[in-house]
Amino acid sequence: MGEETSDSPYFLDWGRSNNAMKEGTILLLSVLAAVVLFTMLALH
């Protein structure tokens, strides 16, 4: 139960800088999706 109490403020702090993280994650996912699609096309 102590972990949950100390996890709340950390989560709030992380949420503030979540916008930058979202952009990076979206970029990473886009590149990953492109690589997967290219691999599937190459295999087929």
SVG drawing of the C-alpha trace seen along z (x, -y; Angstrom):
<svg xmlns="http://www.w3.org/2000/svg" viewBox="-2 -19 14 34">
<polyline fill="none" stroke="black" stroke-width="0.4" points="0.0,0.0 3.0,-2.3 4.0,-2.0 0.6,-3.3 0.9,-6.4 4.4,-7.2 3.4,-6.3 0.6,-8.9 2.8,-12.0 5.3,-10.4 2.5,-9.6 1.3,-13.2 4.8,-14.5 5.2,-12.1 1.8,-13.2 3.1,-16.8 5.9,-15.7 3.7,-13.2 3.2,-15.3 6.9,-15.1 6.8,-11.4 3.7,-10.9 5.3,-12.5 8.4,-10.3 6.3,-7.2 4.1,-7.9 7.2,-8.5 8.7,-5.2 5.5,-3.3 5.3,-4.8 8.8,-3.7 8.2,-0.3 5.0,0.1 6.7,-0.9 9.5,1.7 7.0,4.4 5.0,3.6 8.2,3.5 9.3,6.9 5.9,8.5 5.9,7.2 9.5,8.5 8.5,11.9 5.4,12.1"/>
</svg>
